[in-house]
Amino acid sequence: MGTLGLVAVHPDRRGRGLLAALTRACAERAGGRALVTSTQVGNLAALRGFARTGLLPVGARHVLHALVGDL
């Protein structure tokens, strides 16, 4: 299984196909195995971008983040 980690695109660079190119490269490297990524459920731009590349939501999980200093 391939994993595509955190993707952040500066607002000035959006709409240039960066997500599609990165997703294609990761899928090729995964060699036909599943490609997994994640985004926030409310990040509609990311969800649309992933859908355009063929990645579709298959589930949801809750992930909690905390800064070490906050513990």
C-alpha positions as CSV (number, residue, x, y, z in Angstrom):
1,M,0.0,0.0,0.0
2,G,1.2,3.5,-0.8
3,T,0.7,6.4,1.4
4,L,0.4,10.1,0.4
5,G,1.1,12.2,3.5
6,L,0.1,15.7,4.3
7,V,-0.3,17.8,1.2
8,A,-0.3,21.6,1.5
9,V,-0.4,23.9,-1.5
10,H,0.1,27.6,-1.1
11,P,-3.1,29.5,-2.2
12,D,-1.1,31.3,-4.9
13,R,-0.1,27.9,-6.4
14,R,-3.5,26.2,-6.4
15,G,-5.2,25.3,-9.6
16,R,-2.0,24.4,-11.4
17,G,-2.3,20.6,-11.2
18,L,0.2,20.0,-8.4
19,L,-2.0,17.7,-6.5
20,A,-2.8,15.7,-9.6
21,A,0.9,15.4,-10.5
22,L,1.8,14.3,-7.0
23,T,-1.0,11.8,-6.8
24,R,-0.1,10.3,-10.1
25,A,3.6,10.0,-9.1
26,C,2.6,8.3,-5.8
27,A,0.2,5.9,-7.5
28,E,2.9,4.9,-10.0
29,R,5.4,4.4,-7.1
30,A,2.8,2.3,-5.3
31,G,2.8,-0.1,-8.3
32,G,-0.9,-0.9,-8.5
33,R,-1.3,-1.3,-4.8
34,A,-3.8,0.9,-2.9
35,L,-2.9,4.5,-2.3
36,V,-4.1,6.0,1.0
37,T,-4.2,9.6,2.0
38,S,-6.2,11.7,4.4
39,T,-7.6,15.1,4.8
40,Q,-10.0,16.9,7.1
41,V,-13.6,16.1,6.4
42,G,-14.4,19.8,5.9
43,N,-11.6,20.4,3.4
44,L,-13.8,20.3,0.4
45,A,-11.1,21.6,-2.0
46,A,-8.9,18.7,-1.1
47,L,-11.7,16.2,-1.4
48,R,-12.6,17.5,-4.8
49,G,-9.0,17.5,-5.9
50,F,-8.5,13.9,-4.8
51,A,-11.7,12.9,-6.5
52,R,-10.5,14.4,-9.7
53,T,-7.4,12.1,-9.5
54,G,-9.6,9.0,-8.9
55,L,-9.1,8.8,-5.1
56,L,-12.5,8.5,-3.3
57,P,-13.4,8.5,0.4
58,V,-13.8,5.0,1.8
59,G,-14.1,5.8,5.5
60,A,-13.5,8.2,8.2
61,R,-11.5,8.2,11.4
62,H,-11.0,10.7,14.2
63,V,-7.5,11.9,14.8
64,L,-6.6,14.1,17.7
65,H,-3.6,16.3,17.7
66,A,-2.0,17.9,20.7
67,L,1.2,20.0,21.1
68,V,3.6,18.3,23.5
69,G,3.7,21.5,25.6
70,D,-0.1,21.3,26.0
71,L,0.0,17.9,27.7
